[in-house]
Amino acid sequence: MNEIVISARNLTKHYRVGGGTLAGQGKVVRAVDGVTLDIRERETFALVGESGCGKTTLGRIMLRLQEPSGGQISYRGQDITALDDAGMRALRKKLQIVFQDPYASLNPRMRIEDILAEPLRTHGYGSAEVIRDRCAELLDMVGLRHTYLRNYPHQFSGGQRQRIGIARALANKPDFVVCDESVSALDVSIQAQVLNLLSDLQDELKLTYFFITHDLSVVRQFADRVGVMFLGRLVEVGRTEDIFAGPLHPYTMLLISAVPRADPRQRTRERPLMTGEIPSPMNLPPGCRFHTRCPFAKDICRTHDPDLQDMGQGRAVACHFPLNS
Amino acid sequence: MSQSAAVTNDLPEVIEEASFLRDTMRGFRKNRMAMVGLVFVCLLVFLAIFAPIISPHDPYRVALDEQLLPASTTYWLGTDNFGRDVLTRILYGARISLVVGTVPSLISLLIGTFMGILSGYMGGKTDFVIMRLADTMIAFPSLLLAMVVMYTLGANLFNIFIALALVGWAGVARVVRSQTLALKEKEFIEAARANGTSRVRIMFSHIFPNVTPTLIVLFSLSIPEAIMWESSLSFLGVGVQPPEASWGLLVAKGKEYLFQAPLVAIMPGVAILMTVLAFNFIGDGLRDALDPSMKD
């Protein structure tokens, strides 16, 4: 097995909402609520879950773009939660992010060359000439022409901008890249191109991806391992084939069954559907946080919160009654 | 990279360089009123600079035998109560009014932008202190504040700059702060943070260029405002002092002879009106030209 690149231990992120000097305590949103996770070198780990389950927050705190409320993140054995600003800044070379919205992620008033050169200058990559060459090389690497250095972002299409965003993330030869819904804003055909680019770059540059998405067909095509997140917590982790072949958590099962099928003969008339509303992260139910929507919930689920338990062969599930067992 | 190579083949060899300035000018030229305003302002600047060459009269020469003359071929707009040519005094007044219009606006823009970006980006205590300071400035009636400053420091041009900058920066800071707050949430700022870019650099090279369109519009709209302030202060006697000519002062002195020689008071007023209007048209035109959603 490859070395662990990033490991998260019991990460939490709580937001206080409402309240104030006079309004009292307010409520606490548990956006990320105790996530423990190891990501290994050169793998693509996909994090899936519905909107508002804390996927993006988890990705941000793993890069310390937001500070975790608790827990620990280590990069190759080094605790990065304890680093000061200067130490963290030096490490940012290795930890990068590709964003969701290619229209908001590039500064409209900067030329492509300045966008790409910024991380290089920040980390003292070399002389102006060396940096310019590197920018041209980066554009070539993501399948654009290096003659585009003097252009502005608004002169490019969404897919092209996303490539520029990828080039910027790769400028300092990172190790670990968070892709936050990086293809969700693109058309399906462009999506495929960008995914191919990402996987080519992974082979070439030995990258590790933390791929945040809600699109299960992308996950199936692209990821080595999958983590399923529900209301701030991982409910299932495992290899992609295993999870798609036999989900252990009822939530995973329901998610997978909700993927539209292109082949009409494969469609089944009866589809298990999720019922009820997703509980508010401000007011979590006691016991398993999925029990309000779970078709298999029993008494214990309403009182005891299941921990993520190892099921062997790299699988883990947080359920009192895992499926297929 | 077979896939990416295939994509490259469809790309144009070179994309024409875009220029922020050129795009803005293109939009601006379409606006007829703004162009009229621009031509007027250019003409005014030209006349103000070359006033000594253009005008055959001395703006300070007192000729008691030529008091309050009506318009004639020698004195196009007549003379005032000291026999000085009104048109010449208006031309010399344009010098002061234009300087007073631009310099304090620039100062308040500079201070306001700095404070606004700092306040919006740093947040927390910095934000609180700066915004309460701005609130305090705004809470005073501006004219009163400016008058107090002029009274305490004495009436001269430099103090007018200070008074007007003091009155103006808070408004600029508020606008810039709100823009900064919106920009701060954009992903490109987060990308810069993820790259390890320092906060000072983010404020300078990411936030500042994105508030410049607003600043240009604020600037063009604050010039007429400053001209009005100066006129008001001078009219009230705490601004520019005679025998210096400023438009507000000319109106103030001329009003005493409104019935004998109406041009003495009215023409500087017309000059103020037209200049303020011209700058406002330019400001509106710039606002439209700089707003990307208004393009084409």
Interface residues (C-beta under 8 A of the other chain):
Chain A: L63 L65 M88 R89 A90 R92 K93 L95 Q96 I97 F99 Q100 D101 A104 S105 L106 N107 P108 R109 M110 E118 P119 T122 H123 V142 G143 L144 R145 T147 Y148 R150 N151 Y152 H154 Q155 G165 R168 A169 A171 N172 Q193 N196 L197 D200 E204
Chain B: M1 Q3 S4 A5 V7 T8 L11 E13 V14 I15 E17 A18 F20 K186 E187 F188 E190 A191 A192 R193 A194 N195 G196 T197 S198 R201 S205 H206 P209 N210 T212 P292
